[in-house]
């Protein structure tokens, strides 16, 4: 489960459940290779991985580097990957209101 939030990690950790829901820009479930897009951002220096244990694996990145990947109305897909995102929820109004330099929190929860 991937959740992209407009909150910085510290804000997200302190927020109530309602505040977390209101700050969610996008979420979806994904299978194998579903984090390839995020790994590519880290390798390009456009995202930073803060934790990697899956409960959650946490990343930060600027809105300008993440939100264009969602502009097509679906989560990014790794080239040649057969994974199919499920339960996709996008909030275009919230994404549009997000400044380009906003630090986003991206949590990837291992649901196994």
N, CA, C and O of each residue as an XYZ file, in Angstrom:
448
protein
N       0.853     -1.168      0.000
C       0.000      0.000      0.000
C       0.893      1.222      0.000
O       1.740      1.375      0.880
N       0.712      2.087     -0.970
C       1.470      3.334     -1.090
C       0.533      4.487     -0.726
O      -0.596      4.563     -1.210
N       1.016      5.372      0.125
C       0.251      6.564      0.505
C       1.163      7.769      0.324
O       2.249      7.830      0.901
N       0.715      8.725     -0.480
C       1.453      9.970     -0.685
C       0.695     11.068      0.045
O      -0.497     11.279     -0.179
N       1.412     11.760      0.921
C       0.799     12.777      1.781
C       1.486     14.126      1.603
O       2.688     14.193      1.347
N       0.718     15.184      1.738
C       1.275     16.531      1.679
C       1.949     16.929      2.988
O       2.550     18.000      3.076
N       1.853     16.083      3.993
C       2.476     16.381      5.275
C       3.948     15.953      5.264
O       4.312     14.955      4.642
N       4.778     16.720      5.958
C       6.156     16.307      6.205
C       6.107     15.125      7.177
O       5.114     14.964      7.887
N       7.147     14.298      7.226
C       7.106     13.113      8.099
C       6.747     13.423      9.550
O       5.949     12.707     10.155
N       7.327     14.479     10.111
C       7.047     14.813     11.511
C       5.585     15.209     11.700
O       4.964     14.844     12.699
N       5.038     15.952     10.747
C       3.622     16.336     10.811
C       2.742     15.095     10.739
O       1.787     14.954     11.504
N       3.066     14.210      9.829
C       2.265     12.989      9.642
C       2.266     12.152     10.912
O       1.231     11.612     11.303
N       3.411     12.042     11.551
C       3.509     11.240     12.776
C       2.678     11.813     13.917
O       2.160     11.063     14.744
N       2.546     13.134     13.967
C       1.798     13.785     15.050
C       0.321     13.979     14.736
O      -0.466     14.282     15.632
N      -0.061     13.809     13.479
C      -1.419     14.136     13.034
C      -2.454     13.112     13.525
O      -2.144     11.948     13.778
N      -3.676     13.592     13.645
C      -4.792     12.698     13.941
C      -5.126     11.902     12.679
O      -4.674     12.252     11.589
N      -5.893     10.862     12.819
C      -6.306     10.069     11.645
C      -7.057     10.924     10.635
O      -6.852     10.786      9.429
N      -7.927     11.809     11.121
C      -8.673     12.686     10.203
C      -7.736     13.609      9.446
O      -7.900     13.804      8.242
N      -6.754     14.183     10.138
C      -5.793     15.074      9.480
C      -4.949     14.310      8.457
O      -4.631     14.843      7.394
N      -4.591     13.076      8.772
C      -3.844     12.252      7.811
C      -4.668     12.003      6.558
O      -4.154     12.098      5.443
N      -5.933     11.688      6.737
C      -6.805     11.442      5.581
C      -6.935     12.682      4.715
O      -6.899     12.586      3.488
N      -7.085     13.850      5.339
C      -7.229     15.105      4.603
C      -5.955     15.486      3.846
O      -6.017     16.174      2.828
N      -4.811     15.041      4.342
C      -3.529     15.364      3.704
C      -3.123     14.340      2.641
O      -2.125     14.535      1.947
N      -3.883     13.256      2.507
C      -3.543     12.235      1.523
C      -3.823     12.747      0.113
O      -4.927     13.195     -0.196
N      -2.800     12.668     -0.729
C      -2.923     13.094     -2.119
C      -3.262     11.922     -3.031
O      -3.989     12.077     -4.013
N      -2.731     10.749     -2.699
C      -2.962      9.559     -3.522
C      -2.641      8.318     -2.702
O      -1.832      8.354     -1.774
N      -3.293      7.219     -3.067
C      -2.975      5.930     -2.443
C      -3.351      4.818     -3.405
O      -4.262      4.961     -4.221
N      -2.638      3.713     -3.298
C      -2.949      2.541     -4.104
C      -2.216      1.334     -3.557
O      -1.238      1.460     -2.820
N      -2.705      0.163     -3.928
C      -2.039     -1.091     -3.607
C      -1.290     -1.547     -4.838
O      -1.726     -1.332     -5.969
N      -0.164     -2.176     -4.601
C       0.675     -2.593     -5.712
C       1.392     -3.882     -5.359
O       1.602     -4.195     -4.187
N       1.759     -4.616     -6.381
C       2.503     -5.856     -6.196
C       3.978     -5.649     -6.445
O       4.523     -4.562     -6.252
N       4.596     -6.704     -6.870
C       6.031     -6.716     -7.118
C       6.445     -5.617     -8.100
O       5.730     -5.343     -9.064
N       7.549     -5.017     -7.866
C       8.118     -3.931     -8.680
C       7.325     -2.631     -8.573
O       7.582     -1.689     -9.323
N       6.391     -2.569     -7.676
C       5.564     -1.386     -7.538
C       6.264     -0.191     -6.924
O       5.726      0.916     -6.931
N       7.467     -0.404     -6.389
C       8.243      0.705     -5.839
C       9.382      1.115     -6.765
O      10.200      1.960     -6.403
N       9.441      0.527     -7.951
C      10.541      0.842     -8.869
C      10.615      2.330     -9.192
O      11.707      2.891     -9.284
N       9.470      2.968     -9.365
C       9.445      4.397     -9.665
C      10.068      5.206     -8.530
O      10.747      6.206     -8.764
N       9.829      4.763     -7.313
C      10.356      5.458     -6.146
C      11.854      5.205     -5.988
O      12.615      6.108     -5.642
N      12.261      3.980     -6.243
C      13.688      3.647     -6.223
C      14.440      4.491     -7.246
O      15.548      4.956     -6.978
N      13.837      4.689     -8.418
C      14.465      5.510     -9.458
C      14.609      6.957     -8.994
O      15.623      7.597     -9.272
N      13.604      7.478     -8.289
C      13.703      8.843     -7.760
C      14.831      8.950     -6.730
O      15.565      9.938     -6.719
N      14.971      7.951     -5.876
C      16.043      7.951     -4.883
C      17.397      7.928     -5.592
O      18.295      8.697     -5.249
N      17.537      7.055     -6.570
C      18.804      6.948     -7.298
C      19.148      8.231     -8.044
O      20.323      8.549     -8.224
N      18.135      8.964     -8.476
C      18.351     10.230     -9.183
C      18.553     11.404     -8.225
O      18.768     12.533     -8.665
N      18.485     11.146     -6.930
C      18.650     12.205     -5.948
C      17.420     13.076     -5.782
O      17.511     14.169     -5.224
N      16.268     12.613     -6.255
C      15.027     13.391     -6.173
C      14.114     12.943     -5.035
O      13.061     13.540     -4.808
N      14.511     11.903     -4.328
C      13.765     11.417     -3.158
C      14.793     10.892     -2.163
O      15.929     10.574     -2.515
N      14.360     10.814     -0.923
C      15.227     10.313      0.135
C      14.482      9.222      0.890
O      13.321      9.401      1.258
N      15.142      8.097      1.120
C      14.535      7.026      1.897
C      14.904      7.218      3.355
O      16.083      7.300      3.702
N      13.880      7.288      4.219
C      14.093      7.509      5.647
C      14.092      6.209      6.436
O      14.800      6.085      7.435
N      13.298      5.238      5.989
C      13.255      3.929      6.642
C      12.892      2.894      5.597
O      12.313      3.222      4.562
N      13.235      1.640      5.869
C      13.010      0.630      4.855
C      12.513     -0.694      5.380
O      12.758     -1.733      4.768
N      11.821     -0.678      6.498
C      11.372     -1.932      7.085
C       9.992     -2.387      6.619
O       9.559     -3.484      6.971
N       9.300     -1.574      5.841
C       7.980     -1.950      5.336
C       6.826     -1.667      6.277
O       5.675     -1.959      5.954
N       7.123     -1.097      7.446
C       6.046     -0.856      8.420
C       6.029      0.568      8.939
O       5.962      0.729     10.157
N       6.081      1.591      8.150
C       6.235      1.558      6.691
C       7.685      1.801      6.267
O       8.536      2.159      7.081
N       7.940      1.599      4.988
C       9.141      2.156      4.367
C       8.754      3.591      4.060
O       7.705      3.841      3.467
N       9.579      4.514      4.453
C       9.194      5.925      4.334
C      10.200      6.683      3.473
O      11.412      6.488      3.568
N       9.651      7.554      2.633
C      10.433      8.378      1.720
C       9.916      9.805      1.797
O       8.785     10.052      2.216
N      10.771     10.748      1.382
C      10.333     12.118      1.173
C      10.792     12.547     -0.217
O      11.808     12.075     -0.728
N      10.032     13.437     -0.805
C      10.366     13.992     -2.117
C       9.561     15.267     -2.306
O       8.529     15.462     -1.664
N      10.039     16.125     -3.185
C       9.310     17.353     -3.493
C       8.106     17.038     -4.384
O       8.145     16.120     -5.204
N       7.063     17.799     -4.209
C       5.854     17.623     -5.020
C       6.179     17.720     -6.511
O       5.605     16.987     -7.317
N       7.092     18.616     -6.884
C       7.445     18.804     -8.294
C       8.031     17.545     -8.922
O       7.967     17.376    -10.139
N       8.599     16.662     -8.107
C       9.202     15.431     -8.619
C       8.259     14.234     -8.584
O       8.493     13.242     -9.274
N       7.204     14.316     -7.792
C       6.287     13.179     -7.630
C       4.956     13.384     -8.359
O       4.505     12.504     -9.092
N       4.340     14.526     -8.159
C       2.975     14.713     -8.675
C       2.854     14.633    -10.194
O       1.828     14.160    -10.683
N       3.857     15.075    -10.970
C       3.732     14.881    -12.427
C       3.635     13.411    -12.837
O       3.095     13.096    -13.898
N       4.154     12.520    -12.006
C       4.067     11.089    -12.299
C       2.633     10.575    -12.197
O       2.306      9.514    -12.727
N       1.782     11.337    -11.511
C       0.379     10.953    -11.328
C      -0.553     11.719    -12.265
O      -1.770     11.537    -12.226
N       0.020     12.570    -13.099
C      -0.788     13.437    -13.962
C      -1.657     12.667    -14.944
O      -2.700     13.168    -15.365
N      -1.253     11.472    -15.311
C      -2.037     10.661    -16.237
C      -3.225      9.983    -15.588
O      -3.971      9.265    -16.253
N      -3.406     10.205    -14.298
C      -4.554      9.634    -13.613
C      -4.328      8.247    -13.062
O      -5.269      7.599    -12.603
N      -3.091      7.779    -13.101
C      -2.775      6.463    -12.565
C      -1.382      6.504    -11.951
O      -0.570      7.353    -12.318
N      -1.100      5.611    -11.036
C       0.231      5.566    -10.442
C       1.290      5.226    -11.483
O       0.989      4.602    -12.501
N       2.527      5.636    -11.228
C       3.606      5.324    -12.158
C       3.855      3.830    -12.237
O       3.684      3.103    -11.259
N       4.254      3.394    -13.394
C       4.526      1.982    -13.627
C       5.959      1.838    -14.104
O       6.410      2.593    -14.966
N       6.667      0.886    -13.555
C       8.030      0.632    -13.999
C       8.002      0.092    -15.420
O       7.132     -0.705    -15.772
N       8.942      0.522    -16.222
C       8.995      0.083    -17.621
C       9.061     -1.433    -17.691
O       9.929     -2.058    -17.081
N       8.152     -2.008    -18.427
C       8.134     -3.451    -18.628
C       7.586     -4.261    -17.468
O       7.565     -5.490    -17.535
N       7.141     -3.602    -16.405
C       6.633     -4.326    -15.241
C       5.169     -4.709    -15.450
O       4.369     -3.891    -15.905
N       4.822     -5.940    -15.121
C       3.441     -6.389    -15.303
C       2.528     -6.078    -14.117
O       1.375     -6.510    -14.106
N       3.013     -5.342    -13.126
C       2.175     -5.119    -11.950
C       0.966     -4.259    -12.308
O       1.012     -3.428    -13.216
N      -0.099     -4.482    -11.576
C      -1.330     -3.729    -11.809
C      -1.770     -3.104    -10.491
O      -2.137     -3.824     -9.562
N      -1.741     -1.780    -10.394
C      -2.197     -1.132     -9.166
C      -3.676     -1.423     -8.916
O      -4.475     -1.536     -9.846
N      -4.008     -1.538     -7.657
C      -5.385     -1.795     -7.253
C      -5.808     -0.721     -6.259
O      -4.978     -0.073     -5.621
N      -7.096     -0.553     -6.149
C      -7.691      0.381     -5.194
C      -7.014      1.753     -5.257
O      -6.599      2.304     -4.238
N      -6.915      2.280     -6.455
C      -6.277      3.574     -6.685
C      -7.220      4.699     -6.272
O      -8.367      4.758     -6.714
N      -6.724      5.586     -5.423
C      -7.465      6.773     -5.030
C      -6.562      7.977     -5.261
O      -5.495      8.087     -4.656
N      -6.990      8.873     -6.132
C      -6.255     10.101     -6.405
C      -7.133     11.287     -6.017
O      -8.351     11.241     -6.190
N      -6.529     12.334     -5.501
C      -7.231     13.554     -5.121
C      -6.660     14.710     -5.945
O      -5.815     15.459     -5.455
N      -7.115     14.860     -7.196
C      -6.552     15.884     -8.087
C      -6.646     17.304     -7.531
O      -5.750     18.116     -7.761
N      -7.718     17.611     -6.801
C      -7.865     18.947     -6.221
C      -6.776     19.216     -5.192
O      -6.214     20.311     -5.158
N      -6.478     18.247     -4.369
C      -5.424     18.405     -3.364
C      -4.052     18.479     -4.039
O      -3.198     19.268     -3.634
N      -3.846     17.660     -5.062
C      -2.564     17.679     -5.775
C      -2.346     19.033     -6.440
O      -1.239     19.571     -6.403
N      -3.389     19.585     -7.046
C      -3.283     20.877     -7.728
C      -2.975     22.008     -6.748
O      -2.314     22.981     -7.112
N      -3.445     21.887     -5.521
C      -3.220     22.922     -4.514
C      -1.859     22.815     -3.833
O      -1.486     23.686     -3.047
N      -1.129     21.766     -4.127
C       0.148     21.504     -3.474
C       1.275     22.292     -4.161
O       1.484     22.121     -5.362
N       1.998     23.142     -3.437
C       3.108     23.887     -4.045
C       4.208     22.937     -4.537
O       4.430     21.878     -3.951
N       4.883     23.321     -5.602
C       5.912     22.475     -6.212
C       7.045     22.141     -5.244
O       7.630     21.062     -5.334
N       7.361     23.043     -4.326
C       8.469     22.800     -3.403
C       8.037     22.139     -2.094
O       8.843     21.992     -1.175
N       6.776     21.745     -2.009
C       6.243     21.078     -0.808
C       6.935     19.731     -0.616
O       7.063     18.953     -1.561
N       7.376     19.463      0.600
C       7.941     18.160      0.922
C       6.795     17.182      1.164
O       5.940     17.417      2.019
N       6.782     16.101      0.418
C       5.758     15.066      0.565
C       6.334     13.891      1.343
O       7.539     13.642      1.324
N       5.459     13.186      2.018
C       5.840     11.931      2.663
C       5.203     10.804      1.854
O       4.019     10.851      1.520
N       6.000      9.809      1.552
C       5.522      8.642      0.805
C       5.762      7.435      1.693
O       6.906      7.070      1.965
N       4.684      6.822      2.140
C       4.774      5.623      2.964
C       4.396      4.408      2.137
O       3.377      4.409      1.446
N       5.212      3.382      2.210
C       4.952      2.116      1.526
C       4.838      1.033      2.591
O       5.822      0.645      3.221
N       3.619      0.562      2.772
C       3.330     -0.452      3.806
C       3.373     -1.837      3.203
O       2.738     -2.093      2.180
N       4.111     -2.725      3.823
C       4.151     -4.127      3.417
C       2.931     -4.801      4.043
O       2.800     -4.847      5.266
N       2.045     -5.318      3.205
C       0.809     -5.913      3.712
C       0.855     -7.428      3.741
O      -0.180     -8.089      3.832
N       2.069     -7.978      3.662
C       2.161     -9.450      3.686
C       2.033     -9.984      5.084
O       2.087    -11.196      5.289
